[in-house]
Amino acid sequence: MDNSNSNSNSKDNNIVVIIDKEINEKEQDGCCVLSLYIQAIIINMILTEPRCSSRGDIVVDDGDDVYGRKQYSTSDKTSYLMYKGEPEQKSKRKFVNHYKLINIALVSRWWLQVSKQATTTLKISGPLKESYFSSVCKGSTTTIESFKWNVRKRDYDPNELDDKYNQIEYNQNILSRLLPNLKSLDIVAYNLGTMCDWPITQMVDSFPEVQSTVHIIIDQREHCLLWRPPHTKRNIPPLVTITLNDIYEYFASDSFFDNVLEMIDVLQPVCLNLYLDDGNGCSGDVLHLEKNIDVISQLASTKHLNIGYDFVELEEFVGILSNGFQLESIKVGIITCPLVKVILKDQSSSYGHHTRCEYCTSGNLQLRDTIQHWDEFCSRLSNNTSLERLDLEDTHHDGYINNKKSTTLDRLALPFISIWTSNNKIKLIGLSKLSYIISPLFFDALCHNQCITTLMLTSGTLIQEYIESFCQLLMTNMRIRVVGIKENDLESSKELVMAFRQNKSIKVLDISGNRFGNDLFDSFLDSDTIQYLVIDKEMNKLKHNYFNQSKSLLNCFIYNYDDDNNNNNNRFYFNPSLF
């Protein structure tokens, strides 16, 4: 059992005992007046009490987890864990809602004073008013260091008028004096009107010496912001993230598309998330937004690019890697159907992963990728000096997993291997539904790579035939700290058990969506170095002693595929805090 967890539980139990004892001693005629010390403890517990806002926060109640380390998780939370190396709730600041502070202040002036001294974070949702600050921030005792403003909540009333969000109900000079110790400012703007940039800009300008982050989320055509260039020079420019959801139909409108380009040009986002649609379109015809490349061409200062439910043609990808862009993270789909068709020629009908190749080589798509483009793509990656995270998915994979027989195409696999013998910058590799571009030689190359710390081979990429080579990698390369092998439908093996028993470097592991049994958890207990583990419902039914006896395990996340399918609220977004 981890010392921090046991100390925390012991501390909470001691507090409860102290409070109960004082109540028993002082209770007279049904009335009890607690000491100021106990009241201060209660106030602090109210302020720091975690709020369960989604299933991902719910602790699992079962008999094999006496320490309460298990909890349900969703795809966005597990993706965050893989990228960050720790859970989202641990790395993110916990903000105190201003309504909670106001309610505490109504108890007594002393309660207000204690809450002001104990609070270092503050969150306000909705239109910003100076009165929200005046009740909790006045005076020299203000300790607010981090402030978060949700300009409009995700679950806003669609009948709300945007005019109420354009109104400025605070004075810039007064606001900066109310928050003299502010060190970070986070602003989230969800589906705001066309001219709502002004109150956000003024808020950022109120604290020119503070690092601010602005996340703009748009999933409705009429809510594309028209951003005007800032009038003042900020000492510390804000870190901007732009997220566009379900944009396939909206981009057909030239006016919407032009507004997006202008917004990107003015704001120069650090992170850009483009989600084509709800993800269902790829189950039939392949959807593709050719205007994506026009958006990407604007990304002079963007460092992290995430394109969901769509792909980038290899020819365009080569341009991204060679035209001076300084991208550090790329999460995007690719389609290799035209390449496979050329390689296999008239044998393509036997290639189970690409039974719909006619969509990619005829009709509206007319993909132009060639084998030469693939070679150039791999060559550019080999020599790239800015990219640190490469996360690729075959967006035209039909979901069939063949883990019994190798589908490697040597003509594609060999150039791909050269990347990992030459590139010394990439530290995260993610491959989804791409078993045919790797081979045992891929794992041999990674054995000698001293840069990679995160390896994700998911959704049929790691097949049973590669297990022996994969296990050799785990026993050789001790720099890899995060491993994800979810949704590969793998069976346990002696090699896999031995590899996890010998490996002492893996701290984060996702094994959900496989058919592993007790023998693998035996190996986890023998090595006992994993801190965060992701499993599925079937593995949870094993009730293994590992979950009670492990001293290193901090959290075990149970991923439920049935609950998470096609849930747009669980999309994984890039944002500055992730990196």
N, C-alpha and C positions, 0 to 999 in steps of 0.2 A: 504493500500500500504506500502511495506517495505521501511524504511527510507533510506537504502543503495541504493536501486534502484532509488528512487526519487532524492537523492543527486547526484547520478551518471548522471542521465538524465539532471538535472539542471546545473551541472558543464559543461557537453558537450555543452549545449545550450549557456551558458555564454561565453565559448571559441569561439564559432562560431560568436557570437555577437561582441566580441572584435576584432576578425580578420576582419570581414566585415567593422566595423567602421574604423579601421586603413587603410584598403584598400581605402575606400571612401575619407578619409582625405588626403592620400598621393598620390593618383593616379594622375599623370600628363603625358599628351601625351601618354596615354595607358601604362605607365610604373609605377610600384609601388615597392618601396624598403621597406620591412617590418623591423621592429625593431628586434634586436637580441633576445629580450624576446619572441616575437611572433614566430620567427623562431625556438626557442628552444621548444616551445609548439608544433609546427608542427612536429618537429623531434620525440618528445616523442610519439605523436599520431601515427606516422608511425611505430615506433618500437613496440608499444603495441597493434596495431590494430589486432583484432582476424581475423583469416583466416578461411573461410568456406570451409572445405575439404570434407564434406560428408553431406548427407541429415540430419543427426543427429544434424548439426549445423544451420539448416535453421529455422528462426523464422517464425511462422505461421501468415499470414496476414488475420485476419478476424475481424469483427466488434465488437465482444464481448471481445476483449483483448486489451484494449486501452493502457496498460502498456507494451505490448510486452513480456509477460512472457511465452507464449506458443511456443513450438518448436517441430519439429518432432524428433523421436528417433528410435533407432534400438535395437535389442535384446541384443547385447553386452553392449550397454550403459545403458539399464535398469537393466541388471544384475549387472553391476558395481555399479549403484545407490543402489541396494538392499544390496550388500555386504558392501559398503563403507559408506552408509548413506548420501552421497552427490554426486552431478554429477561429472563426470570425468573431465570436463573442469574447474571445480572450484578447485579440489584438485591437479590437475597436473600443473606443472610449464609450463609457456608459453615460449618456446625457440625462440630466434631471429636468423633467418637464416643468415649465413655469407655473402651471396650474397646481402641481403638487406643492411647490414652494408657497404659493398663495394660500392654499388650504392650511399648511403648517402655520403660516403667519397669522391666520385668523384665530388660532388657539390662544396665543399670548405674544406680547412683545418679546419676551425672553425666548420663546420658541423660534421666533423670526430671527433673533440675533444668533442663536445656535446654528440654525440652518444656513445662514449667510456665511458663517465661519467654516461650516463643514462642506459647503458646495463649491466645487471647482468647475463644474460644467452646467450649462443651461441650454434648454431647447424650447423654441417657440414655434408653433404651427399656425399658419394663417397670416392675415395681414399684420404687419408689425406696427405696434403703437408704443409710444414712449412710456405710457403708464404701466406697461408690462414690466419695464425695467425699474421704474422709480420705486416700486414697493419692495423689491428684493435686492436692488443694487446700490442704493444710496448709502453713503457713508464710507469712511476709510477702512471699514472691515471687509469690504467686498473682496472675495477671493476668486471670482469667476475668471478662469484661464481659457476655457474653450466654449464657444457659442455656436449652436446649430440652429439654422432657420429653414424650416420647411415652408416655402412661400405658399404652396398649396399642396395639400396632402393627396396621395394617390387615390384615396377613396372620396374625392371631393364631390360635392353636389353639382351635377352638370348644369343646373339652373342658376348657379352663381354667376354674377356678372363680373367680367374681368376688370371693370372699372374700380372695384373695391381693392384690387391688388395693385392698381396704379397710384393710389393715394399714398402720400408720404406724411406720416403722422409722428414724425420725430425730428429733432434738430440734430444735425451732424455733430456739431461741437459739444452739445450736451451728452449725446450718446457716447462719444469717446471718453468723456469724463466719468460716465457711469460705469464704464468697463475699463479701468486704468491698467489692469493686469492681464488683459486679453492677449493670448499667444497664438490662438488658432481660430479661424472663422470658417464654418461649413454652411453652404447654402444649397438647397435642393429646390429646383423649379420644375414642377410637373404640369405640362399642358397649359402654360400661361398664354395670355393673349399677345397680340402682335407688338404691343408697345409697353410690355411689362419689364423691359430691361432697365428702365430708369431707376426704380426703387432698389433693384439689385445692385446696379452700378454705384448708386449713392452709398449703399451699405458697405460695399467693398472699399470705396474711397474714404469712408469714415475712419478706416484703420490702415493707412498706407504702409505702416511698418509691420503689419501682421500678415503672416502667410494665410491666404484664403483659398478655399476650394469651392468651385461652383459646378454643380451637376444639373444639366438641362436635359429633361426627358420629354420626348414628344412622340405621341402615337395617334395624333389626330391632325388631319390636314389643315384645319382652320387655326391650329395653334402653333404655327411655325413662327418663332420670334424674329422680329426685325431688329437686329442689334446695331446700334449706332456706335461709332468709334468713341472711346473714352476721351473726355475733355482734359483730364488731368494725368500727369505722369506718376504712376505708382512706383514706390521704391521697391516693392516686392510684387511682381505680377501674379494674378490669381492662377491657380491650376484648374483649368476648365475641362470638364468631361461632357461630351454630347452623346446622348443615346437616342437613336431613332428606331422605334418599334413598328412592325407591321407596315412597312413603307412601300411595298410592291406597287399597290394601286396609286398611292400618292405621288410617286416619282413620275408617273405618266403626265402629271400636270407640270408644264414648264414653269409656271409661276412658283409653285411649291419648291421645285428643284432649284430654281434660281435663288430663292430665299435661303435654302439650306447652304448653297455654295457661299452666299454672302455672309451668313452667320459664321461659317467655318473660317472664312477669310478674315473676319474681324476678330473673332475670339481665339483662333489658333489653338484648338483644344490639345491637351496633352494626351487624352484618351478619347477614342471614338468607337462607339458601339453601333453597328448597323445590323438590325434584324429584319430580314426580308419579309417574312410573314409569320404565321403561328407555328410553322414547322410541319403542317399537314400537307402542304403543297408538294413536298418532295416525295410523297408516297405514290404519286402517279406520274404525270409529266414533270420534267425537271424545270423548276422555275429559276430564272436567272435575270439579274438586273444589270444590264450592260452599263448603266449610268454610274454604277459603283466606282468604276475606274476613273470617271471624271471627278468624283468626290475625293478619291484617294490622291489624285494629282494635286489637290489643294493642301495636302498635309505637310507643309514645310516644317512645322515644329512638333507635329504629333509623334509620340514615342510608342504608343500602345494601340494597336488596331485589332478590333474584334468584329468579324463578319459572320453572322449566324444564318443558317438555312440558305446559304448561297455559296458560290465558289468564285475564285479568280482564275482566269485562264493562265496557263503557264507563261505564255508570251508576255502577258501583262505583269505577272509576278516577277519575271526577269527585270522588267522596267522598274518595278518598285525597289528591287535590290541593287540597281545599278545607277539610279538617277539622283544620287546625293541625299536620299531620304535617310534619316537617322532613327529609324524604327528599332525599338528594343524588344517589342513583343508583337507577335503576329499569331492570331487564332483565326483560321479561315479554312474553307473547304477547297478541295481541288477535285477535278474529274479527269481520270486517265483512260476513259473508254476509247477514245480515238487511238491512243497509243497501244492499248491492249489489242484492239482490232487489227492494227498493222502487224503486231508481233505474232499473234496467233493466226492471222489471216482467216481462212475459212474454218478454223477450228474453234472460233469464238463461241459457238453455241454450247460448247462443253464447259465453258468458264462460268461457274455458278454465280459469281459475284456480279456479273454484268449481263444479265439476261435482258436488259432494256437498252442496249447500246444504240438502237435505232433512234432514240430520242436525242442522243448526243451527236450523232453524225448526219442527221437529216432534220427536216422541219425547220423550226424557227431558230434553234440554237446555232447550228452550223459552226461547230467548234473548229478552230484552226490549229490546235496544238499538234506538234509533231515530235518525233523522237529527239530531234535536234533541240527543240525547246526544253525537253526534259534534261538533256545533257547540260544545256546552258544554265538551267535552273539550279542543278546540283553544283555546277562550277561556281556560280555566284555565291551560293551558300557557303561553299568551302572557303572562300576568300573574304566573306563579309566580316566586318570588324565592329559592327554596332549591335547586331541582333543577339539577344540573350535568351529569348524564349520562342520556340517554334512549335506550334500546336496545329497539326493538320488532320483533316477528316475527309474521307471519300464521301462526298454528299450524294453520290449516285450508287451507293451500296444498298442492296435490297434487303439487308438484314439477315441473310443466310450465313450461318457460321459453319465453316468446314474445318474442324480442328483435328481431323484424322489424316488428311493428306495435304502436303505442301502445295500451295498455289503460287509459289515464288516465280516471278518472271526475271530471269537473270539479266536481261537487257535493261530492266528498270532498277534492279537491286544493286548492281555493281556500281553505277554512278552515284547512287545514294550512299553507299558505304564510304566512298571517298570523302564525303563531308566530314565524317567523324574521325578521320585520320588527319585532317588538315585544320579544321576549325577549332580554335582554342578560346572561343568567346561564348558559345551557346551553352547554357547551364540547365535548360529545361527542354526536354523533348516530349511531345505528345503526338501519338499516332493512333487514329481511330479508324477502324475498318480498312486497314491498309496492310494486310498480311503479305500481299504479293510484292511489296517493295523492300521487304527485309528477308534475311536468310541467316543461317548460322554465322556467316562472315560478318554480319552486322553486329552481332554480340561479341565476336572476337575483337572488332574495332573498338567497341565501347570498353572492353576490359582494360585498354591502355589509355583511355581518355581520362584526363585529370581535371576536366572542367565541369562535366555534367554532374549535377546533384539531384535532379528530378527526372524520373523516367516513367512515362505513362503509355502503356501499350494496351489499348482497350477495344471493346466491341469487335472481337474476332481478329485483332491484329496478332496477338500472341496465341499461336496454335500449339496443340499438344506435341507436334513434331519438333518444335523449337525449344521445348522445356529443358532439355539437357544443356543446350548452349546458354539459355537464360540462367540456369542454375550456376553454371561456371562463372558467368558474369557476377552474380551475387556473391560468390565466394572469393572473387578476385578483386573487384573494384570496391574499395571501402569509402569512397567519396560520395557515393549515392546515398542520400538521406531520405528521399521520398520516392515511393514506388506505387504505381497504380496499375492493376491488371484486371479491372472490373469487366464484366460482361464478355468473358472469353469462353465460358462454358467448359472450363478446364476441370480435369479430374486430378486428385492428389496422386503423387508418385514418390518413390523412395528418394529420387534426386531432389525433388522440391522440398521434402521434409528435411533432408540433410543440409540443403543450402540455407534455409531459414534458421536451422539450428546453429550453423557456424557463423552466419552473418551477425555482426555486432554494430553495424552502422545505420541500419534502417530505423528511422524514428516515426515515420508516417507510412501507413500501408492501407491500400484499398483492395480488398479481395472479393467484393460483392459480385454477384452474378456468376459464380462458379460452383462446382460441385465438390467442395472440399469437406473433409470429415475431421474426426477428432485427432487423427495423427498429425495434422498440420498445426492444430492448436497446442498439441504436446510440444512441438518444436518451438513455438512462440514462448512457451513457458520455460523451456530449457535455456534459450538465449536471453529472454526477458529484457529486451532493449526497446521494444516498440512503445511509443508514448500515445499515439493516436491511431486507432484501427477502425476501418469501415467494413462492415459485414452486411448480410442481408437477413431477411426473416427466417429463411431455412437454417442458416448457420446459427442464428440465435436460439433455435429450438434444441441445439445440441446440449445446452446447459453445461458447458465445459468448465472445469475448475479454474481454468486460466483467468477467468474474469474476477475470481475472488482471490487467487493466490499471487497474481502478478504484482510486483512491486514497482514496475516502471509505467504501467498503463495508466494514463490520466483520463482518457475518454474513449469509449467505444460507440461509434455512430452506426445506427441501423438504418440502412437505406431501403425504402419500400418502393419498388418499381411501379407497383399498381397505382399507388397514390400520386406518383410524381409525373406520370406520362402526360405530355402535352399541357403541362401547367405553366402558363406564361408568367405567372408570378415568381416562378423559380428559375428564371433565366439568370445566367451568369454574366455579370457586367465587369468590364475593366474599370478601375478607378485608381487614382493616385495612391490611396492607402494600401492597395494590394501590392505595390511595388516599393 
